[in-house]
Each structure stands twice: as C-alpha cells, then as structure tokens.
C-alpha cells in the first residue's frame, strides 16, 4: 500500500515530465500467514511470537483492513 502511493505519483510525474519521487522505507513490519493456525512475523526488527501472528492475521488475513482502506463495508 505504501509503495502504491509513490508508484501512482511517479506515473503522473512521468506523464507530466516532472521529477520522480523516491520511496523511503520506514520500520520493517511483516506478517506472513501460513494457513489458518500458523504464521511468522516481524515488527521493528523483533520476531513476533507465532500466536500473535495467528491471532492478528492468519485467521482472517486482515481482510477487514482492505475493506476499511477502500472505505467499503465487507459483504
């Protein structure tokens, strides 16, 4: 999602002949679901316990966040 804003901005900049914007990474956060009952994750360089990743992402893949970001209600 963070990359998408920069990508869209740079596409517009290319079309209008403006200078491209570079992407600056923040702290690395990653949650990787591995089925409904397992997963691995990292937050600010710290490895997250599996049960936290399972509670946070593996059970519902954070689908609610995507709907929220799109300002839509989940069917």
Buried (B, 14 or more C-beta within 10 A) or exposed (E): EEEEEBEEBBEEEEEEEEEEEEEEEEEEEEBEBEEEEEBBBBBEEEEBEBEEBBEBBBEEEBEEEEEEEEEEEEE
